[in-house]
Amino acid sequence: MQYSYSSGTKSATGKSSNSCYRHYTAWGIKVSKNNNIAVIATPATVKMNVYKTTFDLYAPQGSTIIQRGCKLLCPMIERRWGRIHGDYLTDELIRLYLEALPKEIDTLILGCTHYPLIRDKISKYFKKNIVDPAVETTEDLLRELGRIKIKNGEVNMEKIDFIVSGKKEFFIDLAETFLEERIDNIRTLKLM
């Protein structure tokens, strides 16, 4: 379990984060009533510190962000634990990750694109504000597709390159299920 903590001070680097992190962080700041926000993400994302850096640039003084690296959530989703093992293990893992968050946290940012797939389970254990990246990610994708003038039905799956940070086999299984297409052009990106 990995944590990172901020007390709302300005970032030492002053560097700007990727726009998706700005969107999610800004949304978290907007919906939080007490400026106590948590991010659950992969350990690699937490290590990159992008949410904290962005938060420190935009959050009101005295705000708090906690980043929690949830090492097992992505593998759990990719390997479809719920389908294979039932809901008990999935629920217990999510409960353990969320139970350790301070009680004053009123907003939870889902800091991984996998996590919206288990949002219903997360919301069983976190009853306050949840910032879901699926909406922002979809809007960003649609803007980019519009920018390069791809219209509905004009996408040739053979020409799409997929870049993954995890195991290709897990991505292929999950992606082909959702897309109902065979995918081939997959590259692996090492995050850190």
Salt bridges, closest charged atoms under 4 A:
ASP56 OD2 - LYS52 NZ 2.61
GLU78 OE2 - HIS114 NE2 2.90
ASP87 OD1 - LYS121 NZ 3.00
ASP91 OD1 - LYS121 NZ 3.60
ASP91 OD2 - LYS124 NZ 2.78
GLU92 OE1 - ARG95 NH2 2.61
GLU99 OE2 - ARG95 NH1 2.65
ASP132 OD2 - ARG119 NH1 3.38
GLU136 OE1 - HIS23 ND1 3.50
ASP140 OD1 - HIS23 NE2 3.70
ASP140 OD1 - ARG143 NH2 2.18
GLU144 OE2 - ARG147 NH2 2.56
ASP173 OD2 - ARG80 NH2 3.19
ASP184 OD1 - ARG182 NH1 3.02
